[in-house]
């Protein structure tokens, strides 16, 4: 009888295997941010930021984007609104790359210049269409522009979709204008959580 009491039935084995399988895995090492190291990296970026370079290169990017947008519209005979988003990316990328900024002024610069590029792109497109209709040169049409005429042309050709595309351009121009830490820098500011 004692032998029967010490005997383990095969039915108990799966239960013990299941219990082992359900045990949680050992926790990974918890990490925390090394604030001193992070502050050093952020200070390095702040010392390198240059708003003037960001503005100049962002403005050039906005003008180039506007010119490309108008050329694509001319050759395809179709105004592609998504080009506005491309202008936002281009402007934001240039502001970030050459401005190397962390401050909010860089985002505002990217947003404003993206909107400016979109407006100029639309205006150049209208000028190309007018030049084609009047059998005139594009530069001749542009030479007749003044602020009042430009605003009038933009209002007459404005559509609801312009709001969407301008909004996206401003969003991406803002978002992409800030410098980003590299993967190596991000890893360098992480350290194992110190136990109290």
N, C-alpha and C positions, 0 to 999 in steps of 0.2 A: 504494500500500500504506500509505503513511503516513496518507493520509486515512482509511482504514478503521480504523487504530489510534486515531485521535483521535475517531472517531465514537462517540457515546453512544447505546446502544440504548434503545428505549422501556422495556425490561424493567428498566432501572436506576432509572427515575423512581419507580415505586411504592416501591422500597426506600428511596430518599431521603426520600420523603414519610412513610413509616412511621417512619423513624428520627426525623424531626422531631416526629411525633405522639406518640411514646413518651417524648420528653424531659420530665422532671419540671417542674412549674410552679415558678416562683421562690418560695422560702419566704416566708411572711408574717412580719411583724415580730414577733419574740419579745417577750413581755411579762413583767414581774415585779411583785411587790407592793411598793409604797412603804410600808415598815414605819413610818416616822415619821408619815405621813398616816393610816395605819390606826390607830396608837396614839392619835392625836388624836381620831379619830371614836369609838373605843371608850371613851376617857376621857370624852367628851361624854355618851355613853349612860350610863356609870356615875354621872356627876354628876346625871343626871336620873332615875335609877331610884328607885322608891318602893314598897317592899314592902307597906307599910300600905294604900296605895291598891289595890294588886293583890289583897290579901287581902279587903278590903271588897267590891270590885266582883266578885271571883270568887265570894265567898259569896252575894252577891245573885243572880248569874247561876246558881249551883247551885240556889238555892231557886226561882227563876223557872222554870228548866228542869224541876225536879222537879214543880212545880205544873202546868205545861203537859203533862208526860208523864202525870200522873194524870188530867187532864181529857180528854186524847185517849183514854186507856184507858176512861174512863167513857162517853164518847159513842160510841166504836166497839165497846165490849164486847170489846176485844182488846188485850192488852198487847204493844206494839211494842218489842221489845228494842233496835232501832236508835236509839231515842230516847236511850239511854245514850250512844251515840257523839255524838249532837247535843249532849248536856250537856257532854261532853268538849270539843267544839269551842267551845261558847259560853263555858264557864269559861276555857279557854285564851286565847281571843280577848280577853276582858275583863281577865284578868291581864296580858296583853301590852300592850294598849292603854293601860290606866291605870297599870300598874306600871312599864312601860318598862324591864324588867330584863334583865340579861345573866347574873346570878349563878344558880347551880344552885337556890338557894332559891325562885326564881320557878317553875321547873319542878316542884319538889316541891309547892309551893303549888297549882299547877294540877292536879296529879295527885290530891292528897288531896281537894281540893274537888270534883273531878269524881266521885270515888268517893262522897263524902258526898252529892252531888246525886242519884246513882243510888240509893243506899240510901233516901234520903228519898222519892224518886219511887216506889220500890217500896212503901214503907210507906204513903204516901198512897193508892196504888192499892188496897192491901189494906183500908184504912179505908173507902174509897168502896164497895167490894164488901160489906163487913160492914154498913155503914149501909144499903145497898140491901136486903140480906137481912133485916135486923132492922127495917126501916121506921123508921129513926132518922136524925137529922141527922149529917152528917159531923163537924161540930165536936163533937157530943156523943160520938161514938165516939173522936175524938182526945183529948177531955178525960179519958177513962179510961186512956189510955196512960201507962205508965211505962217505964223502961229495960228491965225484965225482960220485960214483955208485948211490947214492940216487938221485942226480940231473938227471942222465941218465935215471933212472927208471921212474921218474916223467915226464920227457919229452916224453918218449916212450908211456906212458899211458895217456898223456894229451889229452883232447877233448875240443871242443868249449863250451860244456855245463859247463865245469869246470869254465870258465870265469864268466858265469852267476851266478852259485852257490857261487863261491868265492866272487863275487861282492856283493851278497845279504848278505853273512856272514859278510863281512867287514862293510856294511851299518848298519846292526842290531847290530853288536858289538860296533860300534861307538855310535849309537843312544841310546842304552840301558845303556850305561856306566855312564850317568849323573844322579845324585840324583834328585828326584822330590819332589816338595812341596806337603804336604798333603792337603786334601780338607779344613781342619780346618784352616791351615795356609793361604790358598788362600782366604778364607772368611774373615780372620782377617785383611787382607791388604786392603779390600774394605771398603769405607765409602761413605755416601751420598755426592753428589756433592755440594760443598759450593757455595752459590749464592753471586756474587760480589755486 
